[in-house]
Amino acid sequence: MIMAESPYIYRNAIKRSICYGAIALLATLATVMHSRDITLFVHGTKLPGVEHINGVIPHGLHQADTLTDENHPHTTITALCTGSVPFTHADQLYFYGWDGVFPLQREWAAQELYTALCALIKKLQLEEGECLHIRCIAHSHGGNVILYLLDTIDKNQSPIVIDELILLGCPIIGTTHDYIKANAVQAIYNIYSSGDTIQKLDPQGVFPESYQNEKKPQGLFSERTFNASQDNLWQIEVEVDSKEIGHLEFIQEPFLQSLAQIIQEAKKHTCGMLKINTLVEQKNAIEHINLTIKK
């Protein structure tokens, strides 16, 4: 009888080994793939002592829930964390406050943000094998602060990676143009509107910093798009209800509530130039997206 049952016993042993091996593999994958997500919002140019739209964000890096009523960007938080498709959750949302007008001040702000991010990562006490996914939303020259940040990360050979960088009406300038090639960023979505006059008003041609490191701006003023084509860059012209939007509308509730769906739609297409029209009903989140490939 022992000889007759041996194949059966062996088969069961093999099945158990395969089962235990699969469980161990899944446990390992779960550990490796375990991650935390944060969303970083960086506002545009702010003069020292002057209030900024959607609340006065204090200087430095702040978790959204820690901001007081006096400096709470309620509109931005509500728009990003609510709606039919929330972009993020309040406990994962961080704001970076900075002052400055000139390129050097943006670069200094980026260096301070880099230090603050390193401190935050240390504070989060990531476990071995745990990943931190960082998404950045940057409005106006806040986008150039983040582009400087990418260069700072690369220069420091830091393991920090920005998984998604979303630029809203960012003035494209020669000083930071090539930083879109940084190793520190996975995907870039440059969102702009032809009705945004402020985006093209940065006088890059008059700043001495624009001519440092053998760089030279291609024009006196800033541009809407990057003069580049790479496999992680989407450049998206947007309209709302078939109308071009202005600079400040990018950080108002109807558009911000639409942001997650806009990015989701763009991801369905290969990188390049796209055009998206969002349909808004009674100033709520978008009801529908029409997307065309921009020639």
N, C-alpha and C positions, 0 to 999 in steps of 0.2 A: 504493500500500500504506500509505503514511503516513496518508492520509485515512481509509482503512478501519479502521486500528487506533486512531485517535484516541479514539473513544468508550470503547474498552476501557481505554486508558491513563488517561483521565479518571476512569473508574469506579474503577480501582485507586487512583488518587491520592486520591479522595474517601474510599475505605474506609480507606486508611492514615491520613488526617487524622482520621477519626472514631476509629480505634483509638488513635492517639497522644493524641487529646484525652481519651478515656476513661481511659487510663493516667494522664495528668496529673491528671485530676479525682480518681481514686482515690488517687493519691499525696497530693494536697492534703487530701482528706478524712481519710486516715490520719494526716496530721500534725496536723490540727485536732482529731481525735477521740482522739489519743494521750493517755493519762491515767495517773496513779498513784493508788493507793488506800491510805488509811490508816484504821484503826479506833482510836478513842480510848475507853478505858474509864475512867470516873470513879467512884470508890467513894463510899459514903455518909459520914455524920458520923463523924469520928474525933477523939477528944480527944488533945491533945498528950501524947506519951509513952506512950500506950496502944496496944497492938497491935490491929490490925484483922483481921477474918476474911480468910482466903486470903492471908495474908502482910502484912508491914508495908511498904507502898509508900512510898518516900522522898518528901519534899516535892518538888514540881515535875513536869515532863514527862519521861518515860523510855520509851525503846524497850524492848520486852519482853525482847529478847535481852541487854540490858545489865544487867539486874537480877541481883544476886548471890543465892546460896542463902539468905542470912540474911533477905532481904526479897523473895523471889521468890513471887509469887502463882501457884504451880504449878497449883492447881486451876482457876483462871479461865482461864489460858493453855491448859491441856489441853482444857478443855471447849469453848472457842471455836474451837480450831484442829484438833479431831479430830471423829470421828463420821461418820455417813453423809453429812451435809451440813455441812461446816465453815463457820463464819461468816466466818472470816478466816484469814490465815496469820501465823505468829509474827513474820516480818520486817516485817509491815505493822501490827503491834499496838503501841499505845502506852498507857501508864498515866499518869494524873495523880494525884499525891498531895497532899492538902491537910488542914489541921486547922481545926476550928471548929465552933461550935454555933449561933451567932447569925446572923441575916440579914446583918449587915454583914460578918461574916467570910466568908460565902459570896460576897458581892459582891467582896470583896478577892481571894478565890481565883480568881474569874472574870477579874478584871483581870490577875492574874499569868498565868493560863492563856492569855489573849489575847496577852500579850507573848511567852510561850513558843511559841505557835503561829506567830506572825509570824517568830520566829527560826528555827523548824523549816522553814518554807516557804522562807526565804532559804537555809538550809543545803542543802535538797534541790536547789537550783539548777534550777528548772523551765525548760525550754526554751520558746521562743516558740511559742505555740499549744498548749502542754501544759497539761492541767487536773489539778488535785488534787481527788480525791473524798474527802470526809471523812464517816465514819459514827461516831456517838457512841452508846455504851451507858452509861447513867448509872443507878446504883442509889441509891434513897432520896434524901437531900438532895444527892447528886451531881447529880441532875436539876435542882435549883434553881441549882446552880453553872453548869450549862450554859445554863439560861434567862437568867441574868444575863450569861453570855458572849454570847448572841444580841443582847441589848440593847447590850452594849459594842461588838460588831462594827458594829451599825447606827449607833451614835453616832459612831464613828470613820470611817464611810463606807468601810469596808474591803471589798475584793473577796472576802474569805473567805466561803465558803458551806458550811453543814453540809447534806449531801445527805440524810442520814437521822439523826433523833434518836430513840433508843429509850429510853424512861423505864421503869424497873422499880421499882414500888412507891414512886414519888416522891410525897411529901406535896404536894398542890396547895394553894398559899397565895396570898393576895391580892397579896403584894408582887411576885411574878413571873408571875402568871396571864396578864396581857396580852402577855407577851413571846413567846407562841406565835404572835403575829401578825407577828413580826420578818421582815424581808426576807432575813435571813441563813440561814433554814432552808427546805428544800424539802419535807420530809415528817416528820411527828411520829407516833410510835406510843406511846401511853400505855398500858402494860400493868400491870394491877392484879389483885388477888385480894380477894374479899370476906372471906377469912380472915386478911387481913393487918391486924392490930390496930395495929401500930406506925405504919403509914402515916398514920393519923388522929390521932396523938398530938402533932403539933407545935402548941404553944400560941401560934399566931400572934397571937391577940388580946391578948397581954400584952407583945409586943415593940413598943417605941416606933417602930422602923423600919417597922412595918406601917401606920403612919398618915402616913408621909411622902408628899410629892408628891400630896396630896389623895386618897390611896388609903386604903381602909378594908376590913379583912377582913370577910367575910360571916358568919363564925362564930368562936368561940373557938379551935376546933381546925381542923386541915387536912382537906382533902377527898380523895376518890379520883379524881375526874374533873374535867376542865375544864368550866366552864359556858359552853361555846361550841360552835359548829358552823362548820367551815370546810373548804374542799376539800383540805386537806393534813393533816388530823388524823384518825387512827384511834384509838379508845379501846376497848381489848380486855380483857375480863374473862377470866382464864384459870383453868382447873382442871387438875389432874393426876390421871389415873385417877378422874375425876368427883369429886375432893376439892379443897376450897379449900386453897391453900398459904399458908404464913406468909412473913414479911418476908425472912428469911435464905435461904429456899429459892430465891428468885430468882437468887441468885449461887452456887448449888451446882450441881454437875456435871450432874445429870439435866436440869435446866431449861435451863441455858446451852447444852447440846448440842442442845436442841430449838429454840433461838431462831431460827436461820436459816429453819427450816421454818415456824415460826409467822408470821414476817414475809412469807415467800413466799405463804402461804395468805391472809393479810390483803390483800395486794396484788391478789388476784383479785377483790376486792370494793370497791365504792365506799366512800369514807370514811364514818365514823359509828361507831355502837356495835356491837361484835361480841362474841361469846362463843366461846372456843376451849377444847376439852377435849383434852388430850394423853394418849395412852396409853403408859405407860412399862413396859418389860419388864426386870425384874431391874436396875433403877436405871441402865439405859443410855439412849441417846437415844430419842426417841419413835419408835414404830412406826407411828402413825397419828394423824391430826388430824380431829376432828369439829368443824365450825364451824357456828354458827347466828347468824342476825341477831338481835341483842338489841333488843327493843322498848323 
